[in-house]
């Protein structure tokens, strides 16, 4: 997966394009978030974003991306609003295991706990 495609994942998230988020993962892909059980399978990941995320809107600012040897890393910060309307701001770092043009595994680390 290229740097452009990793960057596109965050564009999909910020645009609410949940089917495209799911299509970025292998069908058996895994998404792990600090402090929460893993989400396994592209359909489960989409369900999380559609119904459980707890964030009404987000804007990721990517500060760096590294890609090579089937792995990737992205870091930056996110500003947005929770479903309640309260603002949210956090710093993140994501580690990826890649399989061609799909994500096998994404692991997110936050400097502030996400709402869900």
Beta strands, then each sheet from edge to edge (+ up, - down):
strand 1: 25-33
strand 2: 39-40
strand 3: 55-68
strand 4: 71-82
strand 5: 87-99
strand 6: 102-110
sheet 1: 2+ 1- 6- 5+ 4- 3+
end
